[in-house]
């Protein structure tokens, strides 16, 4: 089993099933004891802001705020630097525990020994 799971979410409310799957997989991995790093890019970037996940609805899916809370409890959530800049999101705007970092950090995490990367 991979020692670390790096997940990049590119979808948001524009592709709700794909978006929900990424957060669900991340939360299940965290609950299973896997080290998780979830990256918010593209339209999922908005979920780094307080209250935005509560606006997301998908029938038969776990509530996004609950998934985010469980991921942050034992994993890492990162907002892409360029995605944040395009949306004028700064570190003072994001949920506590969410960091902003760039592609070099993503590549470093994805290429680390024992890591498995997924993109949704």
Secondary structure, 3 states (H helix, E strand, C coil): CCCEEEEEECCCHHHHHHHHHHHHHHHHHHHCCCEEEEEECHHHHHHHECCCHHHCCCCCCCCHHHHHHHHHHHCEEEEEHHHHHHCCCCCCCECCCEEEECHHHHHHHHCCCCEEEEEC
